[in-house]
Amino acid sequence: MLVNKKSTSFRIGLAIAAVMAALALIGYVWTPYDPAAITGSEKFLAPSLRHLFGTDNFGRDIFSRVMVGVGTTFFIALCTVLIGGTVGTLIGAFTGYYGGVVDEVLMRINDALTAFPNILLALVFIAMLGFGKYNVILALGVAFIPSFARVVRAEFARHRTMNYVKSARLMGASHLRIMFRHILPNTRGVVLPALIIGFNNAVLAEASMSYLGIGVAPPDVSLGYMLSESQSYMMKAPWYVLCTGLVIVLLILGVSMMGEGLRKGGS
Amino acid sequence: MKNILKKIGMMLLTMVIVSFFAFLAFQVIPGDPTIKLLGSDATAEAVAELRAELGLDRPFFTRYLEWVIRALQGDFGSSYIYSMPVSQLLDGKLGVTALLTGIAFIMIVAASLPAGLFAASHQGGRLDRFLTILGQVVMAVPPFFVGILLTLGCGLILHWFTPGAFVAPRQGFWHSAAYLVYPAIAIALPRIAMTVKMLKSSIAGELERDYVRTAYSRGNSPSAALYRHVLRNAVVPTVAFLAMTAADIVAGSVIIEQVFAIPGLGRLLLTSIANRDFPVVQAIVVILALLVVLVNCIADIVNQQLDPRLRLQ
């Protein structure tokens, strides 16, 4: 088994991530208050039992908004990893397995693309596509392809010459079967942690982009956008900025601790 | 020497590809900039005239070559929105971002080297375990959130600096640098945690090697073995890692500039993206990417000097 069950780091991470996922899932169907309901008389209420995280400048319940925001972030990060992971794995598998000129050329291009930081690539795509939730997913997904492709390619290039691949070939397995039935499962020790790191980078990138006002835009709720809003009321309502930021930190921490446990268990 | 030339050759090739992508990306954009400039009800003649003026009517490769040659001379064309040369817009902003990333980079190196060495030589101790957990938490905090906390804590509550009151380096270098310390901390903090972790694990890996045992048997004390023999080997992957973080530091500064209201490249980039002012976006993206390529090349050369084995590849 890949996961070291005894790893405390993995357990704590899993617990935190599970709470976040639960918040997000519940947030899809039910929130304590309507996250968009503006109540003029309840502006800037400090955290209490009625409003766990207090209320914001429009009197909206911050906890409800955080629940929806975590959902948005989770959804975007998952889609990003799905796009970047699938396409990156395909490109990496074929170039790593076959090698040759195409591999050389693609890797040169890949080198050039990794010179653009992920978020900068995403910004360029956003500049081209425009703002909004689905454009963010597309931009981040495409921006994450090169890094996944690189990781997968390195693994496939390493496994290509191993004996088990040769014997599979001798037994008459097709190239496609060797690549995806034999090699791919063997690369999970490297690829899974890469996916987890990718998930965290996507969370970070989405939050950053929404914070900058070029990612998820209202009426969609996003943690990054909430942070940029809360910055104007830091002295008046410090709970707004602290609670929202803390949720982002917990989400990333939980997932990264899971990744850490996975990595240790794998080696 | 031959190796260095080869590295530089590779770097130039990468730079050509990078510039090509940056150019290509802004050619396939849906949405004509002329419509943005003239409004959607502009006459066909006016659009054609403006396209000719902006040079949009000529073939792709001609425009790419012209753009590269001009860019090498420091001319990145004219902004669509501000109707002034891009180079003039960039003037002064590049320096601010360079200063910010420079300070952040110095912080990372200055903090992680001693911390990594300490953690490696006290492995398994209580303090080491505490630092490991602390590092894990610090890594999870987004830089822009650290920035917000710093403006709240050091700026608004402790009054160590006034958020938003940035002085340009030309008007007072030290004032400017003093302001940039806080955003630099925000950028550096998670990176420091990562670098320490990286350095610690590479030192730990090296300590198990045979040459370390030999060094002990020849009468070296643990610290002598660490500083004279292990460090040089352990630093190689760390230098490579630091070069890789250069890209993230640059990207981080784009976001952090917004948090601290610093008029650098990042702010210009964001307003230009919002305005669809592509010549400006293009210029900034290319400059940032070339910087990253350059840093990576320097790191490769440094590593080849540190570890002769790398020169064989």
Interface residues (C-beta under 8 A of the other chain):
Chain A: S9 R108 I109 D111 A112 L113 T114 A115 F116 P117 N118 I119 L120 L123 V124 I126 A127 M128 L129 N200 L204 A207 S208 Y211 L212 G213 I214 L227 Q231 M234 M235 P238 V241 G245 I248 V249 L250 I252 L253 S256 M257 E260
Chain B: L13 T14 I17 V18 F21 A25 F26 V28 I29 P30 Q136 V137 M139 A140 V141 P142 F144 F145 I148 L149 T151 L152 L156 A247 D248 V250 A251 V254 I255 Q258 V259 L269 L270 I273 A274 R276 F278 V281 V285 L288 A289 L290 V292 V293 N296
